[in-house]
Amino acid sequence: MEHTISITSQAERKVTDTKSLPFGKIPTEHMFIAEYKNGQWQNAQVVPFHDLTLSPLALCLHYGQTVFEGMKAFVMEDGRINIFRMDKHYDRFTKSLFRMCMPAVPQKLFNDAIHKLVKLDADWVPREDDGSLYIRTFMIATEDRIGVKISDEYLFMVVCSPAFQYYAQPLRVKIETNFVRAAEGGTGTAKCGGNYGGAFYPTQLAREAGYDQVLWTDSIHNEFIEESGTMNAMFFIDNTLITPMLSGTILDGVTRDSLLAIAREKGMNVEERQISYEELIRAFEAGKRVEAFGAGTAAVVAPIEVIAIGHKEYKCYIEPDAMMYQLQKDLLNIRTGLAPDTHKWNFII
Ligand SMILES: Cc1ncc(COP(=O)(O)O)c(C=O)c1O
């Protein structure tokens, strides 16, 4: 079914100096919203950014039927705007929605919503080298009923916010062996709100102990590394790029997938497999060069400087010639049009 998206524009708020603000603090001028009722998507609109009115009985407020995606738009070298890997974000959004018993959004509606919104708010896409427009698509259950049930009504929305460097400094992370983020058969591969709510407490404890993030381990042995915060975990040990395979408990990261493809094309050794913290200890203690980094849309490549395992801290290699920076640069070059987009990752508006 074709969906017409109506646009109500209003040039009230001007682009402000957003660089000094924390990530995601300032929304752009407009947003997209569509309603799901009676088994259909309807009232698709791009409208001035505004607050929502929700019943206190709205099911999303009680039972966690919320799913989101995060992607980015970049200004390319030639001034055009590129939305990176919209298709892969759509696929993951659809899988997350399925896992949470929420209705799919037709791909054309998803693409058109983002396209129209980013085009209208194009002045908000930062022109600076380290800037991008973060695009948040999300869905919430809105049926008003207090009983536990799958909602029959939803809102699908898109909002945007200018984004700059996510972490100012290399990270200090702690291997987490008490708390788990996800277990097999759970919702670890879905980008649903509950996964993040459950991660706050252990992350807060890690912050109090002087770390930026935790590196989650598996729920059975508390030994194999999973991922970190909003990033997939990646390592270079002896020039081999190692990252946990998609086991069903970690997110299928778009940045992870992109960096793996780039690394393989560069002829690097790539291994998607289990990696235990014991293996890391052995590598550190053998004096091997260990690079560790988080890969995610918000932070792109976030170098890890220190990994705490038990009571011991290990130092990773973060010098400018580290291999992770080569991957980061190659990815940026594709996004900005400096390198050919052989995979058709760029959606240019
Ligand atoms: C839990 C988690 N893992 C990994 C990632 C990285 O995924 P992506 O590269 O698609 O942003 C994210 C961010 O979306 C995340 O929230």
The ligand as an ORCA input file, in Angstrom:
! r2SCAN-3c Opt
* xyz 0 1
  C      24.073     -3.043     22.189
  C      24.690     -2.505     20.956
  N      25.686     -3.203     20.385
  C      26.281     -2.783     19.262
  C      25.883     -1.608     18.644
  C      26.545     -1.179     17.376
  O      25.658     -1.284     16.284
  P      25.730     -0.276     15.067
  O      27.109     -0.355     14.525
  O      24.722     -0.785     14.109
  O      25.416      1.071     15.577
  C      24.855     -0.844     19.219
  C      24.398      0.390     18.589
  O      23.466      0.382     17.848
  C      24.242     -1.303     20.391
  O      23.265     -0.609     20.963
*
